[in-house]
Amino acid sequence: MSHPALRTDRSPKPLSSAYVDAVSTTFERALADAIRSLREPRVADVSRALKLLDGLVETLTGLAVGSVAGKLLDGARAWFGAEISRRIAIDLARTSFNARPTPSVIAVPVRYLPAGDDRVLVDELGTRLHLRLSRARAELHQIIALATAKIEALAPDRTHAIDVMIDLPRREAGLGERLADEIRAGWARYIAMLTGMSQPAAETARSAELWRQWVERASGKRPALTRSVPESAGYIMLVS
């Protein structure tokens, strides 16, 4: 009897959609979990606070999407070898992903927080990140399609294992946990930027590097990321 995951009558679109649905739900739960504990800062310059939120939201979304891409690359390496995984990573680094929303999926809340919760900037973070993570569904579909196409071109005799590669990251509890942790970490650094307080210490070296770069870009000490940077450094390296 064959393993149920290794079926030959593969249906990539339904599995891809189920995977994106599951990961998106994981990210939304992570956002809801993290945002409950975020404190509202006192700020004098509201326009600066809102501008800084843009970079924070993009950094967190890049982390979420990049974490998924990294897990897919791990799966490709395990099932198809290091060379195919490397070729997929190169294509990811060279691709500009389209994050236009799907109308049937995007629901923009007037407020993210429930009525009576007066954390205005926390609510703004929740609203913006909810919308941006919803838009990221399109990017996840494109990443899966790119990886699938590369495997079909380079290993046509082993395409039966693609479903397993796609399905494994969906079962990774760490995706949601890391996003929730980094939302809290990013918010602490956001507050420090607004209030002039010292930047808090990071719990891990990976988190420290992520937020060090964000603080430098937000304070103008480091140029904003352009497409040439992911091309030279590797898309996954920037966000995983």
C-alpha positions as CSV (number, residue, x, y, z in Angstrom):
1,M,0.0,0.0,0.0
2,S,1.4,3.4,-1.0
3,H,2.0,6.2,1.4
4,P,-1.0,8.5,1.2
5,A,1.2,11.6,0.8
6,L,3.0,10.1,-2.2
7,R,0.2,9.9,-4.6
8,T,0.7,10.0,-8.4
9,D,-2.7,11.7,-9.1
10,R,-1.3,14.9,-7.8
11,S,-3.6,18.0,-7.6
12,P,-1.2,20.9,-7.0
13,K,-3.7,23.7,-7.0
14,P,-6.0,22.3,-4.3
15,L,-3.0,21.4,-2.1
16,S,-1.4,24.8,-2.7
17,S,-4.6,26.5,-1.7
18,A,-5.0,24.4,1.4
19,Y,-1.4,25.1,2.4
20,V,-1.8,28.8,1.9
21,D,-5.1,28.8,3.9
22,A,-3.4,26.9,6.8
23,V,-0.3,29.1,6.9
24,S,-2.4,32.3,6.7
25,T,-4.6,31.1,9.6
26,T,-1.4,30.4,11.6
27,F,-0.2,33.9,10.9
28,E,-3.5,35.5,11.9
29,R,-3.6,33.6,15.1
30,A,0.0,34.7,15.8
31,L,-1.0,38.3,15.3
32,A,-4.0,38.0,17.5
33,D,-2.0,36.3,20.2
34,A,0.9,38.8,20.1
35,I,-1.2,42.0,20.0
36,R,-3.0,41.3,23.2
37,S,0.1,42.0,25.3
38,L,1.4,45.1,23.4
39,R,1.4,48.3,25.3
40,E,0.4,51.6,23.9
41,P,3.2,54.1,23.8
42,R,2.9,57.8,24.5
43,V,4.1,59.8,21.5
44,A,4.5,63.4,20.7
45,D,4.9,63.0,16.9
46,V,2.0,60.9,15.6
47,S,3.0,61.3,11.9
48,R,6.4,59.9,12.6
49,A,4.8,57.0,14.6
50,L,2.6,56.1,11.7
51,K,5.5,56.4,9.2
52,L,7.6,54.0,11.3
53,L,4.7,51.5,11.3
54,D,5.1,51.1,7.5
55,G,8.6,49.7,7.9
56,L,7.7,47.6,10.9
57,V,4.8,45.9,9.0
58,E,6.9,45.2,5.9
59,T,9.6,43.7,8.1
60,L,7.2,41.4,9.9
61,T,5.5,40.4,6.6
62,G,8.9,39.7,5.0
63,L,9.8,37.6,8.0
64,A,6.6,35.6,7.7
65,V,6.8,35.0,4.0
66,G,10.6,34.3,4.1
67,S,10.1,31.8,6.9
68,V,7.7,29.9,4.7
69,A,10.0,30.1,1.8
70,G,12.9,28.8,4.0
71,K,10.8,25.8,5.1
72,L,10.0,25.0,1.5
73,L,13.7,25.2,0.6
74,D,14.4,22.8,3.5
75,G,11.8,20.4,2.1
76,A,13.2,20.7,-1.4
77,R,16.7,19.9,-0.1
78,A,15.4,16.9,1.8
79,W,13.4,15.4,-1.1
80,F,15.2,16.6,-4.2
81,G,18.8,17.4,-3.1
82,A,20.9,20.5,-2.3
83,E,21.4,21.5,-5.9
84,I,17.7,21.8,-6.7
85,S,17.1,23.6,-3.5
86,R,19.9,26.1,-4.4
87,R,18.4,26.6,-7.9
88,I,15.0,27.4,-6.3
89,A,16.6,29.9,-3.9
90,I,18.3,31.6,-6.8
91,D,15.0,32.0,-8.6
92,L,13.3,33.3,-5.5
93,A,16.1,35.9,-5.1
94,R,15.6,37.1,-8.7
95,T,11.8,37.3,-8.6
96,S,9.7,40.3,-7.8
97,F,6.5,38.9,-6.1
98,N,3.1,40.4,-6.7
99,A,1.2,41.0,-3.5
100,R,-2.0,42.3,-5.0
101,P,-5.0,41.2,-2.8
102,T,-7.6,38.7,-3.8
103,P,-11.0,40.6,-3.3
104,S,-12.7,37.5,-1.9
105,V,-10.0,37.0,0.7
106,I,-9.3,40.5,1.9
107,A,-11.4,41.9,4.7
108,V,-10.2,45.2,6.0
109,P,-11.5,45.9,9.5
110,V,-12.3,49.5,10.5
111,R,-10.7,48.5,13.8
112,Y,-8.6,45.5,14.6
113,L,-9.1,45.7,18.3
114,P,-12.5,45.3,19.9
115,A,-14.6,48.3,20.9
116,G,-13.4,49.8,24.2
117,D,-9.7,49.0,23.6
118,D,-8.2,52.5,23.2
119,R,-4.7,51.4,22.2
120,V,-4.7,53.5,19.0
121,L,-1.2,52.7,17.6
122,V,-1.6,49.0,18.6
123,D,-4.9,49.0,16.7
124,E,-3.1,50.6,13.7
125,L,-0.5,47.9,13.8
126,G,-3.1,45.2,13.9
127,T,-5.1,46.6,11.1
128,R,-2.1,47.2,8.8
129,L,-0.4,43.8,9.5
130,H,-3.7,42.0,9.1
131,L,-4.2,43.5,5.7
132,R,-0.6,43.0,4.6
133,L,-0.6,39.3,5.7
134,S,-3.8,38.8,3.7
135,R,-2.1,40.3,0.7
136,A,0.9,38.0,1.3
137,R,-1.3,35.0,0.3
138,A,-0.6,35.9,-3.3
139,E,3.2,35.9,-2.6
140,L,2.9,32.4,-1.0
141,H,1.1,31.1,-4.0
142,Q,3.8,32.5,-6.3
143,I,6.6,31.0,-4.2
144,I,5.0,27.6,-4.3
145,A,4.4,27.8,-8.1
146,L,8.0,28.8,-8.7
147,A,9.3,26.0,-6.6
148,T,7.0,23.5,-8.3
149,A,7.9,24.6,-11.8
150,K,11.6,24.4,-11.0
151,I,11.3,20.8,-9.7
152,E,9.2,19.7,-12.6
153,A,11.9,21.1,-15.0
154,L,14.9,19.6,-13.2
155,A,13.5,16.4,-11.7
156,P,10.5,15.3,-13.8
157,D,10.8,11.7,-12.6
158,R,10.3,12.7,-8.9
159,T,7.4,15.2,-9.1
160,H,5.3,12.7,-7.0
161,A,7.1,14.0,-3.9
162,I,6.2,17.7,-4.5
163,D,3.0,17.4,-2.4
164,V,5.1,16.2,0.6
165,M,7.5,19.1,0.3
166,I,4.6,21.6,0.2
167,D,2.7,20.0,3.0
168,L,5.5,19.7,5.6
169,P,5.8,23.5,6.4
170,R,2.0,23.6,7.1
171,R,2.6,21.3,10.1
172,E,5.4,23.5,11.5
173,A,4.1,25.0,14.8
174,G,7.3,27.2,14.8
175,L,6.1,29.5,12.0
176,G,3.3,31.0,14.1
177,E,5.4,31.1,17.3
178,R,8.2,32.9,15.7
179,L,6.0,35.5,14.1
180,A,4.3,36.2,17.4
181,D,7.6,36.5,19.2
182,E,9.0,38.9,16.5
183,I,5.8,41.0,16.6
184,R,6.4,41.5,20.3
185,A,10.2,42.1,19.8
186,G,9.6,44.5,16.9
187,W,7.0,46.5,18.9
188,A,9.5,46.9,21.8
189,R,12.0,48.4,19.4
190,Y,9.3,50.5,17.8
191,I,8.5,52.0,21.2
192,A,12.2,52.6,21.9
193,M,12.5,54.4,18.6
194,L,9.5,56.7,19.4
195,T,10.5,57.4,23.0
196,G,14.3,57.6,22.8
197,M,14.7,54.7,25.2
198,S,17.6,52.2,24.9
199,Q,16.9,49.4,22.5
200,P,16.0,46.2,24.4
201,A,18.2,43.1,24.2
202,A,17.1,40.4,21.8
203,E,16.5,36.8,23.0
204,T,18.3,35.2,20.0
205,A,21.1,36.2,17.7
206,R,18.8,35.8,14.7
207,S,16.2,38.2,16.2
208,A,19.0,40.6,17.2
209,E,20.3,40.9,13.6
210,L,16.8,41.3,12.1
211,W,15.9,44.2,14.4
212,R,19.4,45.8,14.3
213,Q,18.9,46.2,10.6
214,W,15.4,47.5,11.0
215,V,16.5,50.1,13.6
216,E,19.3,51.3,11.3
217,R,17.0,51.7,8.3
218,A,14.3,53.4,10.4
219,S,16.8,55.9,11.8
220,G,18.4,56.6,8.4
221,K,21.7,54.9,9.3
222,R,21.2,52.2,6.7
223,P,19.8,52.6,3.1
224,A,16.3,51.1,2.6
225,L,16.3,47.7,0.9
226,T,16.1,47.7,-2.9
227,R,15.7,44.8,-5.3
228,S,19.4,44.7,-5.8
229,V,20.0,43.7,-2.2
230,P,17.9,40.5,-2.3
231,E,19.4,39.6,-5.6
232,S,23.0,39.8,-4.2
233,A,22.4,38.6,-0.6
234,G,19.5,36.1,-1.3
235,Y,15.9,36.7,-0.4
236,I,15.7,34.1,2.3
237,M,18.9,35.4,4.0
238,L,17.2,38.8,4.6
239,V,14.1,37.5,6.4
240,S,14.8,34.0,7.8
